[in-house]
Amino acid sequence: CTSKHNAIRRGQESRGRVYVAMSSISSFRASPTYVLLPRRGRASRGGATSTSRGDKLGQRARRHRRECDPACRASASRHQPTSAPATTRREALVFAASLIATTPLAALVAGPQPAVAASSRVDTPEARAALRAALEANIVKTKAPAVLRLVFHDAGTFRTATNDGGMNASVRYELSRPESFGLKRGLGPVTAVYDATRDGPAAGLSFADCIAAAGAYAVEITGGPVIEVPLGRIDADKADPEGRMPGESLTGAEQRDAFGAMGMSTQEMVALAGAHTIGGKGFGEPYSFDNEYYKTLLKRPWADTTKTKEELDMASHIGLTSDKNLAVDEPSLDYIRAYAADQDKFFADFSKVYVKMTTIGAKFA
């Protein structure tokens, strides 16, 4: 009997803390702030008092004393703790309420932080410096077109109707698809960038972050604008749905429909198409990011009736069928003319839509 009382006494002495969630007594919509109080009751997050383990042991002790003989009851009473009276729920609430007056209002009303704030734990100057070093060490100009193509194939699966797909590194699981032929040429350098950042301040960056940053760097080293993309994306662990990449022979209207499904306007579509200026498709120098793409679309050398048959055969290899169709798409022509006349405008608009393309659909940490 005495040994049972000793065990119960140890259980009672092991409690002695009360946590009250201040959000349960406040009208503010705030994240719970827990206040430590002395002794027994523990207020739940909903405000109701729950029975602690020590309270249950105490009940067992009282029940045992009633059942024991007088000598045993006397022995048990000598072992009861002589601590301060238990804190009631009312006292706990009054005490916690008194702290509200000294708590900054901003702390009480602060709600959940947006995803971009969470990504700021990853997107730091130190992480960007380490990422930049990895890009410079692993991305060369001759791989720039392949890297930029990889970006579009990863981000181009986004659909506004279903709000899925987008820049999530799912392209790693889509290499066997027909439209993904040749993507390994761009994936290799990006993988090297990712591996090089696994230690140090950039270790928190995802593979999708590396793809987006590598594409921006590819534009930069070929003479295009400097583009800064946000970091903190979450990688997918499976492929995105099939059949979402625009085909290489779409008409102008079909291209506008395909890009519209991604949430892109005609102007944004035409600006993105300017990336075809690199890669040896016949739009100027293969490793020079400029506005030659638009100048060539306006000239339409593949349809020049003054050329010889041999010259027309050569010109027919310039660009894709979709590029040739874009050159005669009336809603697109105004933007083609504008970018052909003003390279700075092309650079500015391309930078904006590149950031959009690598952000829409992406999930951030």
Residue pairs with C-beta under 8 A, 6 or more apart in sequence:
1 64
1 68
1 72
1 75
1 76
2 72
2 75
2 76
4 64
5 61
5 64
5 72
5 75
5 76
5 79
6 79
8 57
8 58
8 60
8 61
8 64
9 61
9 79
9 80
9 81
11 53
11 54
11 57
12 54
12 57
12 58
12 61
12 80
12 81
13 81
14 54
15 39
15 40
15 52
15 53
15 54
15 55
16 38
16 39
16 40
16 54
16 83
17 36
17 37
17 38
17 39
17 42
18 36
18 37
18 38
18 39
18 40
18 41
18 42
18 43
18 87
18 92
19 34
19 35
19 36
19 37
19 42
19 43
20 34
20 35
20 37
20 43
20 92
20 93
20 95
20 96
21 32
21 33
21 34
21 43
21 44
21 45
21 47
22 30
22 32
22 33
22 34
22 35
22 96
22 99
22 100
22 103
22 108
23 29
23 30
23 31
23 32
23 33
23 45
24 32
24 43
24 44
24 45
24 46
24 47
25 47
25 93
25 96
25 97
26 100
26 108
28 108
28 109
29 109
29 111
30 107
30 108
30 109
30 110
30 111
31 110
31 111
31 112
32 45
33 103
33 107
33 108
35 95
35 96
35 99
37 87
37 91
37 92
37 95
37 96
38 84
38 87
39 83
39 84
39 85
39 86
39 87
40 52
40 54
40 55
40 86
40 87
41 49
41 52
41 55
41 86
41 87
41 88
41 89
41 92
42 49
42 50
42 52
43 49
43 50
43 89
43 92
43 93
44 50
49 89
61 76
64 76
65 72
65 73
65 76
65 77
66 73
68 76
87 95
100 108
115 232
115 363
115 364
115 365
116 230
116 232
116 364
118 232
118 364
118 365
119 230
119 231
119 232
119 233
119 364
119 365
120 232
121 204
121 232
121 365
122 204
122 205
122 209
122 231
122 232
122 365
123 230
123 231
123 232
124 201
126 201
126 202
127 201
127 202
127 204
127 205
127 231
128 202
128 231
129 201
130 197
130 200
130 201
130 202
131 193
131 197
131 202
131 205
131 209
131 210
131 213
131 231
133 196
134 192
134 193
134 196
134 197
134 202
134 210
135 193
135 213
135 214
135 217
136 217
137 192
137 196
138 189
138 192
138 193
138 196
139 147
139 189
139 190
139 193
139 214
139 217
139 218
139 221
140 189
141 221
141 222
141 287
142 287
143 185
143 186
143 188
143 189
143 218
144 218
144 219
144 221
144 222
144 278
144 287
145 218
145 278
145 279
145 280
145 286
145 287
146 182
146 183
146 185
146 186
146 189
146 279
147 186
147 189
147 190
147 214
147 215
147 217
147 218
148 186
148 215
148 218
148 219
148 275
148 278
148 279
149 182
149 183
149 186
149 279
150 171
150 183
150 186
150 187
150 190
150 211
150 214
150 215
151 167
151 211
151 212
151 214
151 215
151 357
151 358
152 272
152 275
152 357
153 171
153 174
153 179
153 180
153 183
153 245
154 167
154 168
154 169
154 170
154 171
154 208
154 211
155 166
155 167
155 212
155 357
155 358
155 360
155 361
156 244
156 245
156 246
156 262
156 357
157 165
157 166
157 170
157 240
157 241
157 244
157 245
157 361
158 164
158 165
158 166
158 167
158 262
158 263
158 360
158 361
159 165
159 244
159 261
159 262
160 261
160 262
160 263
161 261
163 361
164 240
164 241
164 361
165 240
165 241
165 244
165 361
166 240
166 360
166 361
166 362
167 208
167 211
167 212
167 233
167 357
167 358
167 359
167 360
167 361
167 362
168 208
168 233
168 234
168 235
168 236
168 240
168 361
168 362
168 363
169 206
169 207
169 208
169 211
169 233
169 235
169 236
170 236
170 238
170 239
170 240
171 180
171 183
171 187
171 211
172 187
172 207
173 236
173 238
173 239
174 180
174 239
174 240
174 242
175 183
175 184
175 187
177 242
179 245
189 214
190 207
190 210
190 211
190 214
193 210
193 213
193 214
194 205
194 207
194 210
197 203
197 205
197 210
204 365
205 231
205 232
206 232
206 233
206 234
206 235
206 365
207 235
208 233
208 234
208 235
208 236
208 362
209 231
209 232
209 233
211 358
212 229
212 231
212 233
212 358
213 229
213 231
215 354
215 358
216 226
216 227
216 228
216 229
216 354
219 225
219 227
219 275
219 289
219 350
219 354
220 226
220 227
222 278
222 287
222 288
222 289
223 288
223 289
223 290
224 289
224 290
224 347
224 350
225 347
225 348
225 350
225 351
227 351
227 354
227 355
228 355
229 354
229 355
229 358
229 359
230 355
230 359
230 364
232 364
232 365
233 362
233 363
233 364
233 365
234 362
234 363
234 364
234 365
246 254
246 255
246 258
246 259
246 322
247 254
247 322
248 320
248 321
248 322
249 320
249 321
249 322
249 325
250 258
250 321
250 322
250 325
251 325
251 329
252 325
252 326
252 328
252 329
252 330
252 331
252 332
253 329
255 269
255 322
255 325
255 326
255 329
256 266
256 269
256 329
256 331
256 332
259 265
259 266
259 268
259 269
259 272
262 357
262 360
263 360
264 272
264 353
264 356
264 357
266 331
266 332
266 335
267 335
267 349
268 349
268 353
268 356
269 332
270 326
270 332
270 335
270 336
270 339
271 335
271 339
271 346
271 349
271 350
271 352
271 353
272 350
272 353
272 354
272 357
273 293
273 323
273 326
274 291
274 293
274 294
274 339
274 346
274 350
275 289
275 350
276 283
276 293
276 319
276 320
276 323
277 283
277 284
277 288
277 289
277 290
277 291
277 292
277 293
278 286
278 287
278 288
278 289
279 286
280 286
281 318
281 319
281 320
281 323
282 296
282 315
282 317
282 318
282 319
283 292
283 293
283 296
283 318
283 319
284 290
284 292
284 293
284 296
285 292
290 343
291 339
291 340
291 342
291 343
291 346
293 323
294 336
294 337
294 339
294 340
294 346
295 340
296 318
296 319
297 323
297 326
297 327
297 336
297 340
298 327
298 336
298 337
298 340
300 324
300 327
300 328
301 307
301 315
301 318
302 312
302 315
302 316
302 318
302 324
303 324
304 311
304 312
304 315
307 315
326 332
326 336
327 333
327 336
338 345
339 345
339 346
339 349
